[in-house]
Amino acid sequence: MISRKRSIKKRSSRVRSKIKKSANLRLSAFRSSKHIYVQVIDDRQGKTILSTSSHDKSFKEKGIKPKEVAFKVGEKLGELIKEKKIKDAFAFDRGGYLYHGRIKELAMGIRSKGVKF
């Protein structure tokens, strides 16, 4: 029987192998049980260009559901991308997480600001 961690690692390596073949900037997402983090990474230079997470004080309101926080984090990253005027193509690296729930809301938040990936 395959453990949960092994399944995540297997999906992660499959997703990353496809992303590495493209020369796009990478939108890397990580979620823990309480927070969600997202970064824009340039793999050619090996540097993180932008990052944001739910640790920001603006997301500390009580009564907000985790999906709503993920959407707002995505919107904030979309705004930061627009401010920096990054027009490169992006590839969404969801890690080993399935594309639903908070990860899907994060992607929808980024797309709501006009960023295409």
C-alpha positions, -999 to 999 in steps of 0.1 A, spaced: 0 0 0 13 34 -9 15 59 19 1 94 17 36 110 18 49 87 -10 18 96 -31 25 133 -27 62 129 -35 54 109 -66 29 135 -79 54 163 -70 82 147 -91 58 141 -120 46 177 -120 81 192 -116 96 171 -143 70 186 -168 76 221 -155 114 219 -157 112 212 -195 96 246 -201 115 278 -198 87 296 -179 88 311 -145 74 288 -118 45 296 -95 53 272 -66 26 266 -40 30 250 -6 2 245 20 4 234 56 -24 226 78 -29 263 88 -12 284 61 -6 286 24 26 300 7 33 308 -30 64 320 -47 74 331 -82 107 313 -90 131 319 -119 148 284 -123 173 297 -148 189 320 -122 178 300 -92 162 329 -75 128 337 -59 114 368 -75 82 373 -54 66 355 -25 36 359 -3 18 338 23 -12 338 47 11 349 75 5 385 64 -14 406 90 -42 414 65 -52 377 65 -54 374 103 -92 383 105 -112 359 125 -140 339 109 -124 337 74 -124 303 59 -91 288 46 -104 287 10 -111 324 12 -76 331 26 -61 311 -2 -80 331 -28 -69 364 -12 -33 352 -11 -36 345 -48 -50 379 -55 -22 395 -36 4 376 -56 -14 387 -88 -12 423 -77 25 420 -70 31 404 -104 13 434 -120 33 459 -100 66 443 -110 53 443 -146 64 406 -152 51 396 -186 68 362 -188 49 330 -191 42 311 -158 39 274 -150 18 265 -119 38 241 -96 12 227 -73 38 205 -57 22 171 -48 -11 185 -39 -43 177 -59 -58 206 -78 -88 212 -56 -96 230 -24 -71 256 -13 -47 250 -42 -75 256 -67 -87 288 -49 -51 300 -49 -49 296 -87 -82 312 -92 -71 342 -71 -40 346 -92 -60 343 -124 -85 369 -112 -59 395 -115 -52 387 -152 -22 365 -148 -23 336 -173 -7 302 -167 
